[in-house]
Amino acid sequence: MRIDKYLKLSRIIKRRAVAKDLADQGRIEINGKQAKSAANVGTNDLVTIHFGNKTLTVKVLKLAEIVKKEEAQEMYEVVSETYERDFQED
């Protein structure tokens, strides 16, 4: 399954166009390698997404073409979620 479609179906990212843009900007990695929007993702892959100052890494547990809102979180497991803080010296 394409990474942009997976991120939309799993509701990690609300819109497929946003997922596509993030991937094409080099802000999505699959198993540590930069991924374009058409890259395929499979079960047990680690997907890392860089949103501004937040980095989210999830493990793909399940792929499905049709997913209900309540079932979306069953598609992945959060491995890590980190935030970079901007420290300003006075």
Wavefront OBJ file of the C-alpha trace (Angstrom):
o trace
v 0.000 0.000 0.000
v 1.259 3.505 -0.798
v 2.520 5.421 2.231
v 0.305 8.456 1.570
v -2.801 6.253 1.437
v -1.788 4.341 4.577
v -1.265 7.528 6.587
v -4.693 8.784 5.541
v -6.537 5.487 6.205
v -4.873 5.070 9.607
v -5.808 8.689 10.358
v -2.262 9.560 11.374
v -2.615 12.357 8.820
v -6.090 13.693 8.011
v -5.699 14.184 4.259
v -3.878 12.182 1.631
v -2.703 15.364 -0.110
v -0.988 16.472 3.111
v 0.677 13.056 3.456
v 1.820 13.281 -0.183
v 3.280 16.754 0.367
v 5.149 15.653 3.515
v 6.616 12.644 1.707
v 7.628 14.683 -1.323
v 9.361 17.171 1.013
v 11.447 14.303 2.447
v 9.775 14.380 5.874
v 8.638 10.722 5.901
v 10.903 7.702 6.338
v 10.168 3.992 6.055
v 12.616 1.814 7.993
v 15.079 4.707 8.200
v 15.057 5.508 4.468
v 13.477 8.621 3.013
v 10.215 7.748 1.246
v 8.290 9.397 -1.574
v 4.478 9.382 -1.535
v 4.301 6.371 -3.873
v 6.624 4.223 -1.711
v 5.066 0.994 -0.489
v 4.642 0.234 3.193
v 4.080 -3.229 4.673
v 3.303 -4.751 8.039
v 6.078 -4.443 10.651
v 7.619 -1.458 8.835
v 8.656 1.514 10.956
v 7.344 4.825 9.627
v 8.825 8.095 10.897
v 7.080 11.390 10.198
v 8.636 14.799 10.877
v 5.949 17.458 11.510
v 7.595 20.784 12.322
v 9.023 20.257 15.824
v 7.365 16.844 16.362
v 8.731 13.486 15.227
v 6.412 10.496 15.315
v 7.526 6.902 14.736
v 4.909 4.174 14.333
v 5.040 0.456 13.605
v 2.641 -0.738 10.914
v 0.471 -3.510 12.370
v -2.206 -3.919 9.730
v -3.073 -2.858 6.183
v -6.684 -2.451 5.067
v -8.431 -0.793 2.135
v -11.509 0.212 4.119
v -11.179 1.338 7.718
v -13.795 2.631 10.123
v -12.810 5.519 12.375
v -12.888 3.297 15.479
v -10.563 0.735 13.850
v -7.950 3.186 12.558
v -5.760 3.015 15.685
v -5.508 -0.775 15.307
v -3.463 -0.231 12.132
v -0.389 1.043 13.976
v 1.461 1.200 17.276
v 3.270 4.361 18.392
v 6.934 3.535 18.958
v 8.075 7.045 19.863
v 6.878 10.614 19.839
v 9.389 13.375 20.445
v 9.285 17.148 20.413
v 12.174 19.482 19.684
v 12.116 22.639 21.718
v 13.475 25.940 20.592
v 15.714 27.298 23.319
v 16.460 30.981 23.117
v 19.217 32.531 25.141
v 18.518 35.960 26.578
l 1 2 3 4 5 6 7 8 9 10 11 12 13 14 15 16 17 18 19 20 21 22 23 24 25 26 27 28 29 30 31 32 33 34 35 36 37 38 39 40 41 42 43 44 45 46 47 48 49 50 51 52 53 54 55 56 57 58 59 60 61 62 63 64 65 66 67 68 69 70 71 72 73 74 75 76 77 78 79 80 81 82 83 84 85 86 87 88 89 90
